Protein backbone atom coordinates (compact mmCIF):
# COMPACT_ATOMS: atom_id res chain seq x y z
CA UNK A 1 0.00 0.00 0.00
CA UNK A 2 2.81 2.44 0.87
CA UNK A 3 4.51 1.65 -2.42
CA UNK A 4 1.30 2.48 -4.30
CA UNK A 5 0.99 5.84 -2.52
CA UNK A 6 4.66 6.63 -3.18
CA UNK A 7 4.22 5.73 -6.85
CA UNK A 8 1.13 7.94 -7.09
CA UNK A 9 2.99 10.88 -5.51
CA UNK A 10 5.90 10.32 -7.90
CA UNK A 11 3.62 10.31 -10.95
CA UNK A 12 1.80 13.44 -9.78
CA UNK A 13 5.09 15.27 -9.16
CA UNK A 14 6.40 14.28 -12.60
CA UNK A 15 3.20 15.46 -14.30
CA UNK A 16 3.12 18.75 -12.38
CA UNK A 17 6.82 19.42 -13.06
CA UNK A 18 6.44 18.71 -16.78
CA UNK A 19 3.31 20.89 -16.91
CA UNK A 20 5.20 23.72 -15.24
CA UNK A 21 8.09 23.32 -17.69
CA UNK A 22 5.57 23.47 -20.56
CA UNK A 23 3.97 26.59 -19.03
CA UNK A 24 7.36 28.35 -18.74
CA UNK A 25 8.10 27.40 -22.35
CA UNK A 26 4.78 28.90 -23.46
CA UNK A 27 5.53 32.13 -21.60
CA UNK A 28 8.89 32.36 -23.37
CA UNK A 29 7.34 31.69 -26.78
CA UNK A 30 4.60 34.29 -26.20
CA UNK A 31 7.24 36.82 -25.18
CA UNK A 32 5.85 37.28 -21.67
CA UNK A 33 9.00 35.91 -20.02
CA UNK A 34 12.50 36.79 -21.15
CA UNK A 35 15.01 33.99 -21.57
CA UNK A 36 17.42 35.40 -19.02
CA UNK A 37 14.76 35.13 -16.30
CA UNK A 38 13.39 31.83 -17.57
CA UNK A 39 16.72 30.08 -17.00
CA UNK A 40 16.10 30.09 -13.24
CA UNK A 41 12.64 28.53 -13.68
CA UNK A 42 13.80 25.96 -16.22
CA UNK A 43 16.73 24.82 -14.06
CA UNK A 44 14.50 24.64 -10.98
CA UNK A 45 11.92 22.59 -12.85
CA UNK A 46 14.56 20.24 -14.25
CA UNK A 47 15.86 19.66 -10.72
CA UNK A 48 12.31 18.83 -9.60
CA UNK A 49 11.88 16.44 -12.54
CA UNK A 50 15.19 14.70 -11.74
CA UNK A 51 14.22 14.21 -8.11
CA UNK A 52 10.74 13.09 -9.18
CA UNK A 53 12.23 10.26 -11.22
CA UNK A 54 15.06 9.50 -8.78
CA UNK A 55 13.24 8.72 -5.52
CA UNK A 56 16.31 8.27 -3.34
CA UNK A 57 18.12 11.20 -4.91
CA UNK A 58 17.39 13.60 -2.09
CA UNK A 59 18.65 11.04 0.46
CA UNK A 60 21.84 10.49 -1.54
CA UNK A 61 22.46 14.22 -1.94
CA UNK A 62 21.81 14.82 1.79
CA UNK A 63 24.37 12.13 2.67
CA UNK A 64 26.93 13.64 0.29
CA UNK A 65 26.49 17.13 1.73
CA UNK A 66 26.24 15.84 5.30
CA UNK A 67 22.73 17.04 6.08
CA UNK A 68 20.90 14.89 8.62
CA UNK A 69 17.39 15.17 7.17
CA UNK A 70 16.87 15.28 3.37
CA UNK A 71 13.96 17.78 3.53
CA UNK A 72 16.31 20.22 5.27
CA UNK A 73 18.61 19.99 2.25
CA UNK A 74 15.67 20.74 -0.02
CA UNK A 75 14.68 23.82 1.99
CA UNK A 76 18.28 24.99 2.27
CA UNK A 77 18.71 24.68 -1.50
CA UNK A 78 15.43 26.49 -2.16
CA UNK A 79 16.31 29.33 0.20
CA UNK A 80 19.77 29.67 -1.37
CA UNK A 81 18.28 29.71 -4.88
CA UNK A 82 15.74 32.34 -3.85
CA UNK A 83 18.47 34.53 -2.36
CA UNK A 84 20.59 34.26 -5.51
CA UNK A 85 17.55 35.10 -7.66
CA UNK A 86 16.65 38.07 -5.45
CA UNK A 87 20.21 39.37 -5.74
CA UNK A 88 19.99 39.05 -9.52
CA UNK A 89 16.65 40.88 -9.60
CA UNK A 90 18.06 43.61 -7.35
CA UNK A 91 20.92 44.22 -9.76
CA UNK A 92 18.48 44.32 -12.69
CA UNK A 93 16.23 46.81 -10.87
CA UNK A 94 19.24 48.98 -9.98
CA UNK A 95 20.37 49.01 -13.59
CA UNK A 96 16.85 49.88 -14.79
CA UNK A 97 16.63 52.66 -12.20
CA UNK A 98 19.86 54.21 -13.47
CA UNK A 99 18.70 53.90 -17.09
CA UNK A 100 15.33 55.45 -16.20
CA UNK A 101 17.05 58.37 -14.45
CA UNK A 102 19.32 58.93 -17.45
CA UNK A 103 16.41 58.83 -19.89
CA UNK A 104 14.41 61.25 -17.75
CA UNK A 105 17.31 63.71 -17.72
CA UNK A 106 17.72 63.42 -21.50
CA UNK A 107 14.01 63.98 -22.06
CA UNK A 108 14.12 67.06 -19.80
CA UNK A 109 17.07 68.46 -21.76
CA UNK A 110 15.29 67.81 -25.08
CA UNK A 111 12.10 69.40 -23.75
CA UNK A 112 14.06 72.46 -22.64
CA UNK A 113 15.74 72.70 -26.03
CA UNK A 114 12.37 72.41 -27.81
CA UNK A 115 10.89 75.11 -25.56
CA UNK A 116 13.82 77.44 -26.33
CA UNK A 117 13.44 76.84 -30.07
CA UNK A 118 9.68 77.41 -29.82
CA UNK A 119 10.30 80.75 -28.05
CA UNK A 120 12.76 81.80 -30.76
CA UNK A 121 10.27 80.92 -33.50
CA UNK A 122 7.55 82.93 -31.75
CA UNK A 123 9.94 85.83 -31.21
CA UNK A 124 10.91 85.87 -34.93
CA UNK A 125 7.24 85.66 -35.85
CA UNK A 126 6.41 88.67 -33.68
CA UNK A 127 9.36 90.66 -35.12
CA UNK A 128 8.16 90.01 -38.71
CA UNK A 129 4.75 91.41 -37.92
Buried (B, 14 or more C-beta within 10 A) or exposed (E): EEEEEEEEEBEEBBEBBBEBBEEBBEBBEEEEBEEEBBEBBBEBBEBBBEBBEEEEBBEEBBEEEEBEEBEEBBEEBEEEBEEEBEEBEEEEEEEEEEEEEEEEEEEEEEEEEEEEEEEEEEEEEEEEE
